[in-house]
Amino acid sequence: MTATGRASKILLIETNVYFAKRLGDALKREGFEVISCTQPAYALTTLEYDTPAAILCATNLREMGALEIARIVRSDSKNAALPIIALGDGSQRALMEAFQAGCDDYIDRHRNPTIIAAHVRNIIISKAEGFQPTQMLAQADTSLSGSLSHHDLPGVIQLLTQALQTGALHINASEADAVLFFDAGVITHAECGVFFGDEAVIQILKSCTHTGKGVYKFAYGSNSTQRTVLRSATDLMLDAMREYDETQRDLADKEAP
């Protein structure tokens, strides 16, 4: 809801009419007004006279999907801060591509529409009021923590980066006992076993990809005197996904008869 008591408007761009109806109904139950559109180009023209609280768009549209729409919307200074949420197949690579294109979040469309709608509401609240870990994950003000089975590591890193947070992200997974230090949203130092810096970030991401096991905790305000990470979080995440894919292909080739 808005400060005036009116329902916030969601522009839903989706060609699957049955899915759009179910998701639209769930969004309405969360208190939103929903404008559904099957034509992305037309949906963009409506922004000129009827700006929504957020755009919720599928990534697999034939004409243009969420990634293309995000780039177009971000190029217009008037709508640069408009939240754009992508709906996709839930893969790690797709999530990285969505964030790189300028989307504010990425949601697996295979989830229950009720869960998607609640997630959209949390995103809009956090965007409007600033980073709110107590609202998003129901944790204490002094820490952001959770299970990697519920929140993937790239998503957590992107959340901290976009919110310009300073502190230490501690990760304990099956193959990684690591820490990442952030300074105003920038990863400055990383340690994972014998790895440090950029190599450590890549190793952490590769270790946690598709395992769904492990926990994380972010300690606000913690900082490191060392600066070992020199590349951006997005570049490092893309490198980690590429190396992971290459490893999986090599394994598949070895197992092939």
Contacts in CASP RR format, 6 or more apart in sequence:
PFRMAT RR
TARGET T0000
AUTHOR 0000-0000-0000
METHOD contacts of the structure
MODEL  1
MTATGRASKILLIETNVYFAKRLGDALKREGFEVISCTQPAYALTTLEYD
TPAAILCATNLREMGALEIARIVRSDSKNAALPIIALGDGSQRALMEAFQ
AGCDDYIDRHRNPTIIAAHVRNIIISKAEGFQPTQMLAQADTSLSGSLSH
HDLPGVIQLLTQALQTGALHINASEADAVLFFDAGVITHAECGVFFGDEA
VIQILKSCTHTGKGVYKFAYGSNSTQRTVLRSATDLMLDAMREYDETQRD
LADKEAP
1 7 0 8 1.000
1 8 0 8 1.000
1 31 0 8 1.000
2 8 0 8 1.000
2 53 0 8 1.000
7 31 0 8 1.000
7 32 0 8 1.000
7 33 0 8 1.000
8 31 0 8 1.000
8 32 0 8 1.000
8 33 0 8 1.000
8 52 0 8 1.000
8 53 0 8 1.000
8 54 0 8 1.000
8 124 0 8 1.000
9 32 0 8 1.000
9 33 0 8 1.000
9 34 0 8 1.000
9 35 0 8 1.000
9 50 0 8 1.000
9 52 0 8 1.000
9 53 0 8 1.000
10 24 0 8 1.000
10 27 0 8 1.000
10 32 0 8 1.000
10 33 0 8 1.000
10 34 0 8 1.000
10 35 0 8 1.000
10 52 0 8 1.000
10 53 0 8 1.000
10 54 0 8 1.000
10 55 0 8 1.000
10 56 0 8 1.000
10 120 0 8 1.000
11 35 0 8 1.000
11 37 0 8 1.000
11 43 0 8 1.000
11 46 0 8 1.000
11 47 0 8 1.000
11 52 0 8 1.000
11 54 0 8 1.000
11 55 0 8 1.000
11 56 0 8 1.000
12 20 0 8 1.000
12 23 0 8 1.000
12 24 0 8 1.000
12 27 0 8 1.000
12 34 0 8 1.000
12 35 0 8 1.000
12 36 0 8 1.000
12 37 0 8 1.000
12 56 0 8 1.000
12 57 0 8 1.000
13 37 0 8 1.000
13 38 0 8 1.000
13 40 0 8 1.000
13 43 0 8 1.000
13 55 0 8 1.000
13 56 0 8 1.000
13 57 0 8 1.000
13 58 0 8 1.000
13 61 0 8 1.000
13 65 0 8 1.000
13 66 0 8 1.000
13 69 0 8 1.000
14 20 0 8 1.000
14 23 0 8 1.000
14 36 0 8 1.000
14 38 0 8 1.000
14 56 0 8 1.000
14 57 0 8 1.000
14 58 0 8 1.000
14 61 0 8 1.000
14 87 0 8 1.000
15 38 0 8 1.000
15 58 0 8 1.000
15 61 0 8 1.000
15 62 0 8 1.000
16 58 0 8 1.000
17 38 0 8 1.000
19 109 0 8 1.000
19 113 0 8 1.000
20 36 0 8 1.000
20 38 0 8 1.000
21 36 0 8 1.000
22 113 0 8 1.000
23 56 0 8 1.000
23 113 0 8 1.000
23 116 0 8 1.000
23 117 0 8 1.000
24 34 0 8 1.000
24 36 0 8 1.000
24 113 0 8 1.000
24 117 0 8 1.000
25 113 0 8 1.000
26 113 0 8 1.000
26 114 0 8 1.000
26 116 0 8 1.000
26 117 0 8 1.000
27 34 0 8 1.000
27 56 0 8 1.000
27 117 0 8 1.000
27 120 0 8 1.000
28 34 0 8 1.000
29 114 0 8 1.000
29 117 0 8 1.000
30 117 0 8 1.000
30 118 0 8 1.000
30 120 0 8 1.000
30 121 0 8 1.000
32 53 0 8 1.000
32 117 0 8 1.000
32 120 0 8 1.000
32 121 0 8 1.000
35 46 0 8 1.000
35 50 0 8 1.000
35 52 0 8 1.000
37 43 0 8 1.000
37 46 0 8 1.000
39 63 0 8 1.000
40 57 0 8 1.000
40 61 0 8 1.000
40 63 0 8 1.000
40 64 0 8 1.000
40 65 0 8 1.000
40 68 0 8 1.000
40 69 0 8 1.000
41 63 0 8 1.000
41 64 0 8 1.000
43 55 0 8 1.000
43 57 0 8 1.000
43 69 0 8 1.000
44 69 0 8 1.000
44 72 0 8 1.000
44 73 0 8 1.000
47 73 0 8 1.000
47 76 0 8 1.000
47 79 0 8 1.000
47 82 0 8 1.000
51 79 0 8 1.000
51 82 0 8 1.000
52 82 0 8 1.000
53 83 0 8 1.000
53 124 0 8 1.000
54 82 0 8 1.000
54 83 0 8 1.000
54 84 0 8 1.000
54 85 0 8 1.000
54 120 0 8 1.000
54 123 0 8 1.000
54 124 0 8 1.000
54 127 0 8 1.000
55 69 0 8 1.000
55 73 0 8 1.000
55 82 0 8 1.000
55 83 0 8 1.000
55 84 0 8 1.000
55 85 0 8 1.000
56 85 0 8 1.000
56 87 0 8 1.000
56 120 0 8 1.000
57 65 0 8 1.000
57 66 0 8 1.000
57 69 0 8 1.000
57 84 0 8 1.000
57 85 0 8 1.000
57 86 0 8 1.000
57 87 0 8 1.000
58 65 0 8 1.000
58 66 0 8 1.000
58 86 0 8 1.000
58 87 0 8 1.000
58 88 0 8 1.000
58 109 0 8 1.000
59 65 0 8 1.000
59 66 0 8 1.000
59 67 0 8 1.000
59 86 0 8 1.000
59 87 0 8 1.000
59 88 0 8 1.000
59 89 0 8 1.000
59 94 0 8 1.000
59 98 0 8 1.000
60 88 0 8 1.000
60 89 0 8 1.000
64 72 0 8 1.000
66 84 0 8 1.000
66 85 0 8 1.000
66 86 0 8 1.000
66 87 0 8 1.000
66 88 0 8 1.000
66 98 0 8 1.000
66 101 0 8 1.000
66 103 0 8 1.000
67 86 0 8 1.000
67 97 0 8 1.000
67 98 0 8 1.000
67 101 0 8 1.000
67 103 0 8 1.000
68 101 0 8 1.000
69 84 0 8 1.000
70 84 0 8 1.000
70 86 0 8 1.000
70 98 0 8 1.000
70 101 0 8 1.000
70 102 0 8 1.000
70 103 0 8 1.000
71 101 0 8 1.000
71 102 0 8 1.000
73 79 0 8 1.000
73 80 0 8 1.000
73 82 0 8 1.000
73 84 0 8 1.000
74 80 0 8 1.000
74 102 0 8 1.000
83 104 0 8 1.000
83 105 0 8 1.000
83 123 0 8 1.000
83 124 0 8 1.000
83 127 0 8 1.000
84 102 0 8 1.000
84 103 0 8 1.000
84 104 0 8 1.000
85 103 0 8 1.000
85 104 0 8 1.000
85 105 0 8 1.000
85 106 0 8 1.000
85 107 0 8 1.000
85 120 0 8 1.000
85 123 0 8 1.000
86 98 0 8 1.000
86 103 0 8 1.000
86 105 0 8 1.000
86 106 0 8 1.000
86 107 0 8 1.000
87 107 0 8 1.000
87 109 0 8 1.000
87 116 0 8 1.000
88 94 0 8 1.000
88 98 0 8 1.000
88 106 0 8 1.000
88 107 0 8 1.000
88 108 0 8 1.000
88 109 0 8 1.000
89 108 0 8 1.000
89 109 0 8 1.000
89 110 0 8 1.000
90 106 0 8 1.000
90 108 0 8 1.000
90 109 0 8 1.000
90 110 0 8 1.000
92 152 0 8 1.000
92 154 0 8 1.000
92 209 0 8 1.000
92 210 0 8 1.000
92 241 0 8 1.000
93 241 0 8 1.000
93 245 0 8 1.000
94 106 0 8 1.000
95 106 0 8 1.000
95 152 0 8 1.000
95 154 0 8 1.000
95 155 0 8 1.000
96 154 0 8 1.000
96 234 0 8 1.000
96 237 0 8 1.000
96 238 0 8 1.000
96 241 0 8 1.000
98 105 0 8 1.000
98 106 0 8 1.000
99 106 0 8 1.000
99 154 0 8 1.000
99 155 0 8 1.000
99 158 0 8 1.000
99 234 0 8 1.000
100 234 0 8 1.000
100 238 0 8 1.000
104 123 0 8 1.000
104 127 0 8 1.000
104 162 0 8 1.000
105 119 0 8 1.000
105 123 0 8 1.000
106 155 0 8 1.000
107 116 0 8 1.000
107 119 0 8 1.000
107 120 0 8 1.000
109 116 0 8 1.000
111 119 0 8 1.000
122 135 0 8 1.000
122 136 0 8 1.000
125 132 0 8 1.000
125 135 0 8 1.000
126 132 0 8 1.000
126 135 0 8 1.000
126 136 0 8 1.000
126 163 0 8 1.000
129 135 0 8 1.000
130 163 0 8 1.000
131 159 0 8 1.000
131 163 0 8 1.000
131 165 0 8 1.000
133 139 0 8 1.000
133 141 0 8 1.000
133 143 0 8 1.000
133 144 0 8 1.000
133 218 0 8 1.000
134 140 0 8 1.000
134 141 0 8 1.000
137 144 0 8 1.000
137 145 0 8 1.000
137 146 0 8 1.000
137 151 0 8 1.000
139 145 0 8 1.000
139 146 0 8 1.000
142 219 0 8 1.000
142 220 0 8 1.000
143 217 0 8 1.000
143 218 0 8 1.000
143 219 0 8 1.000
143 220 0 8 1.000
144 156 0 8 1.000
144 160 0 8 1.000
144 217 0 8 1.000
144 218 0 8 1.000
144 220 0 8 1.000
145 215 0 8 1.000
145 216 0 8 1.000
145 217 0 8 1.000
145 218 0 8 1.000
146 215 0 8 1.000
146 216 0 8 1.000
146 217 0 8 1.000
147 214 0 8 1.000
147 215 0 8 1.000
148 171 0 8 1.000
148 173 0 8 1.000
148 208 0 8 1.000
148 211 0 8 1.000
148 212 0 8 1.000
148 213 0 8 1.000
148 214 0 8 1.000
148 215 0 8 1.000
148 216 0 8 1.000
149 212 0 8 1.000
149 213 0 8 1.000
149 214 0 8 1.000
151 216 0 8 1.000
152 208 0 8 1.000
152 212 0 8 1.000
153 171 0 8 1.000
153 204 0 8 1.000
153 205 0 8 1.000
153 208 0 8 1.000
153 209 0 8 1.000
153 216 0 8 1.000
154 205 0 8 1.000
154 237 0 8 1.000
156 169 0 8 1.000
156 216 0 8 1.000
156 218 0 8 1.000
157 169 0 8 1.000
157 180 0 8 1.000
157 187 0 8 1.000
157 233 0 8 1.000
157 237 0 8 1.000
158 233 0 8 1.000
160 169 0 8 1.000
160 182 0 8 1.000
160 185 0 8 1.000
160 218 0 8 1.000
161 182 0 8 1.000
161 185 0 8 1.000
161 186 0 8 1.000
161 187 0 8 1.000
161 233 0 8 1.000
162 185 0 8 1.000
163 185 0 8 1.000
164 184 0 8 1.000
164 185 0 8 1.000
165 182 0 8 1.000
165 184 0 8 1.000
165 185 0 8 1.000
165 218 0 8 1.000
165 220 0 8 1.000
166 182 0 8 1.000
166 183 0 8 1.000
166 184 0 8 1.000
166 185 0 8 1.000
166 220 0 8 1.000
166 221 0 8 1.000
166 222 0 8 1.000
166 223 0 8 1.000
167 181 0 8 1.000
167 182 0 8 1.000
167 183 0 8 1.000
167 218 0 8 1.000
167 219 0 8 1.000
167 220 0 8 1.000
167 221 0 8 1.000
167 222 0 8 1.000
167 223 0 8 1.000
168 179 0 8 1.000
168 180 0 8 1.000
168 181 0 8 1.000
168 182 0 8 1.000
168 218 0 8 1.000
168 219 0 8 1.000
168 221 0 8 1.000
168 222 0 8 1.000
168 223 0 8 1.000
168 224 0 8 1.000
169 179 0 8 1.000
169 180 0 8 1.000
169 181 0 8 1.000
169 182 0 8 1.000
169 216 0 8 1.000
169 217 0 8 1.000
169 218 0 8 1.000
170 178 0 8 1.000
170 179 0 8 1.000
170 216 0 8 1.000
170 217 0 8 1.000
170 218 0 8 1.000
170 219 0 8 1.000
171 177 0 8 1.000
171 178 0 8 1.000
171 179 0 8 1.000
171 180 0 8 1.000
171 204 0 8 1.000
171 208 0 8 1.000
171 214 0 8 1.000
171 215 0 8 1.000
171 216 0 8 1.000
172 214 0 8 1.000
172 215 0 8 1.000
172 216 0 8 1.000
173 207 0 8 1.000
173 208 0 8 1.000
173 211 0 8 1.000
173 213 0 8 1.000
173 214 0 8 1.000
173 215 0 8 1.000
174 207 0 8 1.000
174 211 0 8 1.000
174 213 0 8 1.000
174 214 0 8 1.000
175 207 0 8 1.000
175 208 0 8 1.000
175 211 0 8 1.000
176 192 0 8 1.000
176 203 0 8 1.000
176 204 0 8 1.000
176 207 0 8 1.000
176 208 0 8 1.000
177 192 0 8 1.000
177 193 0 8 1.000
178 190 0 8 1.000
178 191 0 8 1.000
178 192 0 8 1.000
178 193 0 8 1.000
178 200 0 8 1.000
178 203 0 8 1.000
178 204 0 8 1.000
179 190 0 8 1.000
179 191 0 8 1.000
180 187 0 8 1.000
180 189 0 8 1.000
180 190 0 8 1.000
180 201 0 8 1.000
180 204 0 8 1.000
181 187 0 8 1.000
181 188 0 8 1.000
181 189 0 8 1.000
181 190 0 8 1.000
181 222 0 8 1.000
181 223 0 8 1.000
181 224 0 8 1.000
182 188 0 8 1.000
183 223 0 8 1.000
186 233 0 8 1.000
187 201 0 8 1.000
187 229 0 8 1.000
187 233 0 8 1.000
187 236 0 8 1.000
188 223 0 8 1.000
188 224 0 8 1.000
188 226 0 8 1.000
188 227 0 8 1.000
188 228 0 8 1.000
188 229 0 8 1.000
189 196 0 8 1.000
189 197 0 8 1.000
189 224 0 8 1.000
189 226 0 8 1.000
189 227 0 8 1.000
189 228 0 8 1.000
189 229 0 8 1.000
190 196 0 8 1.000
190 197 0 8 1.000
190 198 0 8 1.000
190 200 0 8 1.000
190 201 0 8 1.000
190 204 0 8 1.000
190 228 0 8 1.000
190 229 0 8 1.000
191 197 0 8 1.000
191 200 0 8 1.000
192 200 0 8 1.000
192 201 0 8 1.000
192 203 0 8 1.000
192 204 0 8 1.000
192 207 0 8 1.000
193 200 0 8 1.000
195 203 0 8 1.000
196 228 0 8 1.000
197 228 0 8 1.000
197 229 0 8 1.000
197 230 0 8 1.000
198 228 0 8 1.000
198 229 0 8 1.000
198 230 0 8 1.000
198 231 0 8 1.000
198 236 0 8 1.000
200 228 0 8 1.000
200 229 0 8 1.000
201 229 0 8 1.000
201 233 0 8 1.000
201 236 0 8 1.000
201 240 0 8 1.000
202 236 0 8 1.000
202 239 0 8 1.000
202 240 0 8 1.000
202 243 0 8 1.000
205 236 0 8 1.000
205 237 0 8 1.000
205 240 0 8 1.000
205 241 0 8 1.000
205 244 0 8 1.000
206 240 0 8 1.000
206 243 0 8 1.000
206 244 0 8 1.000
206 247 0 8 1.000
208 214 0 8 1.000
209 240 0 8 1.000
209 241 0 8 1.000
209 244 0 8 1.000
210 244 0 8 1.000
229 236 0 8 1.000
END
